[in-house]
Amino acid sequence: MNQIRDRLPEKAKTLFDDIEEGRILGASNHIRMIAEMFVTISSTITNEPEASELVDQVSNYFKKTRGESSYAIVNALNLIGQYIEDAHDSSFAGKVRFGVSEYFEQEASNISLVVEYSKALLDQYQTLMVFDYSSTVDKVLKAMDKCRNVIIPESRVINGGYPFVRSCAEKGYHIHFIPDSDMLTVLKEVDAAVIGAETFYPDGTAFNTAGSDILAELCQSRKIPYYVLTPLLKADPRSMQGIFKKKITRNEEDSLAASWPEELRNRVDFNAVELVAIPPEQITAYVTEKGILTPSQLFTVLYERK
């Protein structure tokens, strides 16, 4: 990691650190930040072979790291790379600008459709529960017209609920902010639950931050609709080849035991699962740029895209 970071221009180092240290959340945000690194590298480093090599190294690094939890990173960086390769500009910097612009123009169109369909679907509900930050879900909350109640359970370890608060406050929603352990106590007030997705399989299995699975279990037991709002970019097709996601864990010592005596912390295992699977039978529908789909429809829609 340090070998790559040390070669980056200063502006790109800041972006790199923001991703690595979790200061900014969300796969969509990370894709944008990595693309910005590409532009900064190509416009700052005048030796084009050196710039091209560093862009490839940054791309491969984030495919192997962030791509493990969110395959959208892999799909997006592959698309940007292909657009760069296909560009007709004479300079590498020009090719990178074209590739990045081409990718985000198409992705903006896709996200706009997800927001449009999600807004139409969710406007029927008065009280929503949203779990863990998703830039797609955030855009939907900002787009909705009717004043409503939004319940935001905060994951104790990732702080993925807080980023929703400002958007909901600006819209004038009534916000109820609770620890995730209190989800069951307020569920009787909830009309529908909404999450984004780090990634999903073509069979309809979604992957998201730990706690999303608990909420899915609760919604299924209470017959509350559970929606996943995501562009199809986040599909991970490797499961069709027998390649499944590895368990991803993170050490939560600093978040759970910052004030503990060191001798006690040293005797405790703080590793926790970071990403969990939500089975298709617990998901009411996916909202994508191709429309509102049941989990069983995803495979056909994804296959038709090829």
C-alpha positions in Angstrom: 0.0 0.0 0.0 2.7 2.5 1.0 4.6 1.9 -2.2 1.6 3.1 -4.2 0.6 5.9 -1.8 4.1 7.4 -1.7 4.1 7.8 -5.5 0.8 9.7 -5.6 0.5 13.5 -6.1 -0.6 15.2 -2.8 -4.2 15.7 -3.8 -4.5 12.0 -4.7 -2.9 11.0 -1.4 -5.7 12.7 0.4 -8.3 10.9 -1.5 -6.4 7.6 -1.0 -6.3 8.1 2.7 -10.0 9.1 2.9 -10.9 5.7 1.5 -8.4 3.7 3.4 -9.3 5.2 6.8 -13.0 5.1 6.2 -13.6 8.9 6.5 -15.9 8.8 3.5 -18.3 5.9 3.0 -20.2 4.3 0.1 -19.0 2.4 -3.0 -20.3 5.1 -5.3 -18.3 7.8 -3.5 -15.2 5.6 -3.6 -15.5 5.1 -7.3 -15.7 8.8 -7.8 -12.7 9.4 -5.6 -10.6 6.7 -7.4 -11.6 8.2 -10.7 -10.5 11.6 -9.4 -7.1 10.0 -8.5 -6.8 8.8 -12.1 -7.3 12.4 -13.4 -4.9 13.9 -10.9 -2.2 11.3 -11.7 -2.5 11.7 -15.4 -2.6 15.5 -15.3 0.3 15.9 -12.8 2.8 13.2 -13.9 4.1 14.3 -17.3 5.9 11.0 -18.0 2.9 9.2 -19.7 4.2 5.6 -19.2 4.8 6.3 -15.5 1.4 7.9 -15.1 -0.3 5.0 -16.9 1.5 2.4 -14.7 0.5 4.2 -11.6 -3.2 4.5 -12.7 -3.1 0.7 -13.3 -1.6 0.1 -9.9 -4.1 2.2 -8.1 -6.9 0.5 -10.0 -5.7 -3.0 -9.2 -5.1 -2.1 -5.5 -8.7 -1.0 -5.0 -10.1 -3.9 -7.0 -8.3 -6.2 -4.6 -9.2 -4.3 -1.4 -12.5 -2.4 -1.7 -13.6 -4.7 -4.5 -13.6 -7.6 -2.0 -16.6 -6.0 -0.2 -18.2 -4.2 -3.1 -17.8 -5.7 -6.6 -19.2 -2.5 -8.0 -15.7 -1.1 -7.5 -14.3 -3.8 -9.8 -17.1 -3.4 -12.4 -16.7 0.4 -12.4 -12.9 0.4 -12.7 -13.0 -2.1 -15.5 -15.5 0.1 -17.4 -13.4 3.2 -16.9 -10.3 1.3 -18.0 -12.1 0.2 -21.1 -13.3 3.7 -21.9 -9.7 5.0 -21.4 -8.4 2.3 -23.8 -11.0 3.1 -26.4 -10.5 6.9 -26.2 -9.1 8.6 -29.4 -7.3 11.5 -27.6 -3.6 11.8 -28.3 -2.5 12.3 -24.7 -2.9 9.9 -21.8 -4.4 12.7 -19.7 -7.0 13.3 -22.4 -7.8 9.6 -22.6 -8.3 9.5 -18.8 -10.6 12.5 -18.8 -12.7 11.0 -21.6 -12.9 7.6 -19.9 -13.9 9.1 -16.5 -16.5 11.4 -18.2 -17.9 8.6 -20.3 -18.4 6.3 -17.3 -20.0 8.9 -15.1 -22.4 10.1 -17.8 -23.8 6.6 -18.2 -23.8 6.0 -14.5 -25.7 9.2 -13.8 -28.4 8.2 -16.2 -28.7 4.8 -14.4 -28.8 6.3 -11.0 -31.4 8.9 -12.1 -33.7 6.0 -13.1 -33.2 4.2 -9.8 -34.1 7.4 -8.0 -37.2 7.9 -10.2 -38.5 4.4 -9.7 -37.7 4.3 -5.9 -39.4 7.6 -5.4 -42.6 6.4 -7.1 -42.5 3.2 -5.0 -41.7 4.7 -1.6 -44.0 7.7 -1.7 -46.8 5.4 -0.6 -45.2 4.9 2.8 -45.3 7.3 5.7 -42.5 5.9 7.9 -39.3 4.4 6.5 -36.4 2.7 8.2 -33.1 3.2 6.4 -30.0 1.2 7.5 -26.4 2.0 6.8 -25.2 4.7 4.4 -25.8 4.3 0.7 -25.3 7.3 -1.7 -28.2 5.8 -3.8 -30.6 5.7 -0.8 -29.4 9.2 0.2 -30.3 10.5 -3.3 -33.8 8.9 -3.0 -34.4 10.5 0.4 -33.5 13.9 -1.1 -35.8 13.4 -4.0 -39.0 12.4 -2.2 -41.7 15.0 -2.0 -44.0 14.1 0.9 -43.0 14.9 4.5 -42.5 11.7 6.4 -40.9 10.0 9.3 -37.5 8.4 8.9 -36.0 6.0 11.5 -32.3 5.6 11.2 -30.7 2.8 13.3 -27.0 3.6 13.8 -24.5 0.8 13.6 -22.4 1.1 16.7 -19.2 0.2 14.9 -19.4 1.8 11.4 -21.4 5.0 12.0 -23.2 4.5 8.7 -26.5 6.1 9.8 -25.2 9.5 10.7 -24.6 10.6 7.0 -28.4 10.3 6.4 -29.3 12.7 9.1 -28.3 16.0 7.3 -30.2 15.0 4.2 -33.3 14.1 6.1 -33.1 17.3 8.2 -32.8 19.4 5.1 -36.0 17.8 3.8 -37.9 18.5 7.0 -38.5 14.8 7.9 -39.1 13.8 11.4 -35.9 11.9 12.3 -35.7 9.2 14.9 -32.1 8.2 15.4 -31.5 5.0 17.5 -28.9 2.4 18.1 -29.3 -0.7 15.9 -30.0 -2.8 18.9 -33.3 -0.9 19.3 -34.6 -1.8 15.8 -37.2 -4.3 17.1 -38.6 -1.8 19.6 -39.8 0.6 16.9 -40.6 -1.8 14.1 -44.3 -1.6 14.7 -44.1 2.0 13.4 -42.3 1.1 10.2 -44.1 0.8 6.8 -41.0 -0.2 4.8 -37.3 -0.8 5.3 -34.7 0.3 2.8 -31.0 -0.5 2.3 -28.5 0.0 -0.5 -26.1 -2.8 -1.4 -22.4 -3.2 -1.4 -22.9 -5.9 -4.0 -25.4 -8.7 -5.0 -25.5 -12.1 -6.7 -27.6 -12.7 -9.8 -29.7 -15.1 -7.6 -30.9 -12.1 -5.6 -28.7 -12.5 -2.6 -27.7 -9.0 -1.3 -24.6 -8.1 0.7 -24.5 -5.1 3.0 -23.1 -4.0 6.4 -23.7 -6.2 9.4 -27.1 -5.5 10.9 -28.8 -5.4 7.5 -29.4 -9.2 8.0 -31.0 -8.6 11.4 -33.3 -6.0 9.9 -34.2 -8.4 7.1 -35.1 -11.1 9.6 -37.2 -8.7 11.6 -39.1 -7.4 8.6 -39.8 -10.9 7.3 -41.2 -11.9 10.7 -43.4 -8.8 10.8 -44.3 -8.9 7.1 -42.8 -5.4 6.5 -41.5 -4.7 2.9 -37.7 -4.8 2.6 -36.3 -3.0 -0.4 -32.8 -2.9 -1.9 -32.0 0.2 -4.0 -29.1 -0.4 -6.3 -27.8 0.1 -9.9 -27.1 -3.2 -11.7 -23.4 -2.2 -11.7 -23.2 -3.8 -8.3 -23.9 -7.3 -9.5 -21.1 -9.9 -8.8 -21.4 -12.5 -11.5 -18.6 -14.7 -10.1 -21.1 -16.8 -8.1 -22.2 -18.4 -11.4 -18.7 -19.7 -11.7 -18.6 -21.1 -8.2 -16.6 -18.2 -6.8 -18.2 -16.8 -3.7 -17.4 -13.9 -1.4 -15.0 -14.6 1.4 -16.0 -13.6 4.9 -14.8 -10.1 5.6 -14.0 -9.1 9.1 -12.7 -6.0 10.8 -11.1 -5.4 14.2 -13.4 -3.3 16.3 -11.1 -2.8 19.3 -10.8 0.9 18.9 -14.6 1.4 18.4 -15.7 -0.9 21.2 -13.0 -0.7 23.8 -11.1 2.6 23.4 -11.4 3.4 27.2 -10.6 -0.2 28.4 -7.4 -0.9 30.3 -4.7 -2.1 27.8 -4.1 -5.4 29.7 -7.8 -6.3 29.3 -8.0 -5.3 25.7 -5.1 -7.6 25.0 -7.0 -10.6 26.2 -10.1 -10.0 24.0 -10.9 -10.9 20.4 -12.6 -7.9 18.7 -12.9 -9.3 15.2 -16.4 -8.9 13.8 -18.0 -9.7 10.5 -18.2 -6.6 8.3 -20.4 -7.7 5.4 -23.4 -10.0 5.6 -25.7 -11.8 3.1 -29.4 -11.2 2.9 -31.1 -14.1 1.2 -33.5 -13.4 -1.7 -36.5 -14.8 0.2 -36.2 -11.9 2.7 -36.1 -9.2 0.0 -39.3 -7.8 -1.3 -37.8 -6.2 -4.4 -34.7 -4.6 -5.9 -35.1 -1.2 -7.4 -32.7 -0.8 -10.4 -32.4 1.2 -13.6 -34.3 -1.6 -15.3 -37.2 -1.2 -12.9 -38.6 -2.7 -9.7 -37.6 -6.4 -9.8 -38.2 -9.4 -7.6 -35.0 -11.2 -6.7 -35.9 -14.0 -9.0 -36.0 -11.6 -12.0 -32.4 -10.3 -11.6 -30.7 -13.2 -13.4 -32.8 -12.7 -16.5 -32.3 -8.9 -16.5 -28.6 -9.3 -16.0 -28.3 -11.9 -18.7 -30.3 -9.8 -21.2 -27.8 -6.9 -20.6 -24.9 -9.0 -22.0 
